Amino acid sequence: GVKQYIGMVLDDMFGELNETQRELLTRANENNERQLKIVSDLLKVAQVDSGKMVLHREPVDISTLVHGVIQDQTDMFKRRGQMLEFQASKKVAVVEADKDVVRMVVENIIDNASKYTPEGKNIVVLVKEGRLFVSIVVRDEGVGVAKDKRDRLFEKFNRIDNPLSTKVGGTGLGLYWAKRSVELHGGSLVYEPLRPVGSMFTIKLPKV
């Protein structure tokens, strides 16, 4: 309800706002979005931890799914001056998975890659088909994760300090939830550092 009413006012449905009013309502809207994100993350993690997360499996073309995520995030990359390269699988890469859950996992990993990569840098997303698994690989030129902090990367409520962490914010639940969700599919989510800078996350999902 809060989101709806603020949105209506920001859309000038009840008269034109002055500059100060618009600025204050925009801040209120941003704070409300952060609260909604926290609540959503907590509910998703609680569902996973309680063992009550039900997967609605169906055949999913991973290249098509990832391409859709990238299209939805195009404006974000433009705002941050980042270049994104997408390489789809040469063959149709199909897995039996919950489409909505996998999409949220991919959104989380690509969004993190963008948030922790400075403006003007590059991000590469690949879909690879192996004998048993389909892999989604996200490589960035970001700040990376310090060696002594990598073993805590997927822990609940853990946020790794880096030059961009204060600016980015977050709940420290996204990667924990993503890893647990992929594992429920019989797959894996792993992190590798890149040289000289950057990170690589690989999501592996079993083929049909």
C-alpha positions as CSV (number, residue, x, y, z in Angstrom):
1,G,0.0,0.0,0.0
2,V,2.8,2.5,0.9
3,K,4.5,1.8,-2.4
4,Q,1.3,2.3,-4.4
5,Y,0.3,5.6,-2.8
6,I,3.8,7.1,-3.0
7,G,3.9,6.0,-6.6
8,M,0.6,7.7,-7.4
9,V,1.8,11.0,-5.9
10,L,5.1,10.8,-7.7
11,D,3.2,10.3,-11.0
12,D,1.5,13.7,-10.3
13,M,-2.0,12.0,-10.1
14,F,-3.0,14.5,-7.4
15,G,-1.3,17.6,-8.7
16,E,2.2,18.6,-9.7
17,L,4.9,18.4,-7.0
18,N,7.6,21.0,-6.3
19,E,11.2,20.0,-6.3
20,T,11.5,19.6,-2.6
21,Q,8.4,17.5,-2.3
22,R,9.5,15.2,-5.2
23,E,12.9,14.8,-3.6
24,L,11.5,13.8,-0.2
25,L,8.9,11.4,-1.7
26,T,11.6,9.8,-3.8
27,R,13.7,9.2,-0.7
28,A,10.7,7.7,1.0
29,N,10.1,5.5,-2.0
30,E,13.7,4.3,-2.0
31,N,13.5,3.5,1.7
32,N,10.3,1.6,1.3
33,E,11.9,-0.4,-1.5
34,R,14.8,-1.3,0.8
35,Q,12.3,-2.5,3.5
36,L,10.4,-4.6,0.9
37,K,13.7,-6.2,-0.2
38,I,14.7,-7.0,3.4
39,V,11.3,-8.6,4.1
40,S,11.4,-10.6,0.8
41,D,14.9,-11.9,1.5
42,L,14.0,-12.9,5.1
43,L,10.9,-14.8,3.9
44,K,12.8,-16.6,1.1
45,V,15.5,-17.7,3.5
46,A,13.0,-18.8,6.2
47,Q,11.2,-20.9,3.5
48,V,14.5,-22.6,2.5
49,D,15.7,-23.2,6.1
50,S,12.4,-24.7,7.1
51,G,12.5,-27.2,4.3
52,K,9.2,-25.9,2.9
53,M,10.4,-24.5,-0.4
54,V,8.5,-26.4,-3.1
55,L,10.1,-26.5,-6.6
56,H,7.7,-26.4,-9.5
57,R,9.9,-28.1,-12.1
58,E,9.5,-27.8,-15.8
59,P,11.8,-27.9,-18.9
60,V,13.7,-24.6,-19.0
61,D,15.8,-23.3,-21.8
62,I,18.6,-21.7,-19.9
63,S,20.0,-19.5,-22.7
64,T,16.5,-18.0,-23.2
65,L,16.1,-17.5,-19.5
66,V,19.4,-15.7,-19.1
67,H,18.9,-13.6,-22.1
68,G,15.6,-12.4,-20.7
69,V,17.3,-11.5,-17.4
70,I,19.9,-9.5,-19.2
71,Q,17.3,-7.6,-21.3
72,D,15.5,-6.6,-18.1
73,Q,18.7,-5.2,-16.6
74,T,19.9,-3.3,-19.7
75,D,19.0,0.1,-18.3
76,M,20.9,-0.7,-15.1
77,F,24.1,-1.4,-17.1
78,K,23.6,1.7,-19.1
79,R,23.3,3.9,-16.0
80,R,26.5,2.4,-14.6
81,G,28.4,2.7,-17.9
82,Q,29.1,-1.0,-18.0
83,M,29.5,-3.3,-21.0
84,L,27.8,-6.7,-20.8
85,E,28.7,-9.5,-23.2
86,F,26.4,-12.5,-23.4
87,Q,27.4,-15.8,-25.0
88,A,24.6,-18.3,-25.3
89,S,25.1,-22.1,-25.6
90,K,25.6,-23.3,-29.1
91,K,23.0,-26.0,-28.5
92,V,19.7,-25.8,-26.7
93,A,20.6,-26.1,-23.1
94,V,17.5,-27.5,-21.2
95,V,17.2,-28.3,-17.5
96,E,14.3,-29.5,-15.4
97,A,13.9,-26.7,-12.9
98,D,11.7,-24.1,-11.2
99,K,11.9,-21.3,-13.8
100,D,11.0,-18.5,-11.3
101,V,13.6,-19.6,-8.7
102,V,16.4,-20.1,-11.3
103,R,15.6,-16.7,-12.8
104,M,15.8,-15.0,-9.3
105,V,19.2,-16.7,-8.7
106,V,20.5,-15.5,-12.1
107,E,19.2,-12.0,-11.4
108,N,21.0,-12.0,-8.0
109,I,24.3,-13.1,-9.4
110,I,24.3,-10.7,-12.4
111,D,23.0,-7.8,-10.3
112,N,25.9,-8.4,-7.8
113,A,28.4,-8.5,-10.6
114,S,27.2,-5.1,-11.7
115,K,27.0,-3.5,-8.2
116,Y,30.5,-4.6,-7.3
117,T,32.1,-3.6,-10.6
118,P,33.2,0.0,-11.1
119,E,31.6,2.1,-13.9
120,G,33.1,1.6,-17.3
121,K,34.2,-2.0,-16.7
122,N,33.0,-5.2,-18.4
123,I,30.8,-8.2,-17.4
124,V,30.6,-11.4,-19.3
125,V,27.8,-14.0,-19.0
126,L,28.1,-17.4,-20.6
127,V,25.8,-20.4,-20.9
128,K,27.7,-23.7,-21.4
129,E,26.3,-27.2,-22.0
130,G,28.3,-30.1,-20.6
131,R,27.6,-33.8,-20.5
132,L,25.7,-33.8,-17.3
133,F,25.2,-30.1,-16.4
134,V,24.3,-26.7,-17.9
135,S,26.5,-24.0,-16.5
136,I,25.8,-20.3,-16.2
137,V,29.1,-18.4,-15.8
138,V,29.2,-14.7,-14.7
139,R,32.6,-13.0,-14.9
140,D,33.2,-9.4,-13.8
141,E,36.1,-6.9,-13.5
142,G,34.9,-5.9,-10.0
143,V,36.5,-5.5,-6.6
144,G,36.6,-9.3,-5.9
145,V,36.6,-11.0,-2.5
146,A,39.7,-11.0,-0.3
147,K,41.3,-14.4,0.2
148,D,40.7,-14.5,3.9
149,K,37.0,-13.8,3.5
150,R,36.0,-16.2,0.7
151,D,35.1,-19.1,3.1
152,R,32.3,-16.9,4.5
153,L,30.9,-15.6,1.2
154,F,27.8,-17.8,1.2
155,E,27.1,-17.5,4.9
156,K,23.8,-16.1,6.1
157,F,23.7,-12.4,7.0
158,N,27.3,-12.1,5.9
159,R,28.4,-9.0,3.9
160,I,32.0,-8.8,2.8
161,D,33.7,-5.4,3.3
162,N,35.1,-4.0,0.1
163,P,35.5,-0.5,-1.5
164,L,31.9,-0.6,-2.8
165,S,30.1,-2.5,0.0
166,T,29.0,0.7,1.9
167,K,27.6,2.3,-1.3
168,V,25.8,-0.9,-2.4
169,G,24.1,-1.9,0.9
170,G,22.2,-5.2,1.2
171,T,21.0,-7.8,3.6
172,G,23.7,-10.4,3.3
173,L,21.1,-13.1,2.4
174,G,21.1,-13.1,-1.4
175,L,24.1,-15.4,-2.0
176,Y,23.1,-17.7,0.9
177,W,19.6,-18.1,-0.6
178,A,20.9,-18.5,-4.1
179,K,23.3,-21.3,-3.2
180,R,20.7,-23.2,-1.2
181,S,18.2,-22.9,-4.0
182,V,20.6,-24.2,-6.6
183,E,21.5,-27.1,-4.3
184,L,17.8,-28.0,-4.0
185,H,17.9,-28.4,-7.8
186,G,20.8,-30.9,-7.4
187,G,23.3,-28.3,-8.7
188,S,26.0,-26.0,-7.3
189,L,27.0,-22.4,-7.0
190,V,30.7,-21.7,-6.7
191,Y,33.0,-18.6,-6.6
192,E,36.4,-18.2,-8.1
193,P,38.7,-15.1,-8.1
194,L,39.9,-13.7,-11.4
195,R,43.3,-12.2,-12.0
196,P,44.3,-9.4,-11.9
197,V,40.9,-8.4,-10.6
198,G,37.3,-9.6,-10.6
199,S,35.1,-12.5,-9.7
200,M,33.6,-15.5,-11.4
201,F,30.4,-17.2,-10.2
202,T,29.3,-20.5,-11.8
203,I,25.8,-21.9,-11.5
204,K,25.6,-25.6,-12.5
205,L,22.2,-27.2,-13.0
206,P,21.7,-30.9,-13.9
207,K,20.5,-31.5,-17.5
208,V,17.2,-33.2,-18.4
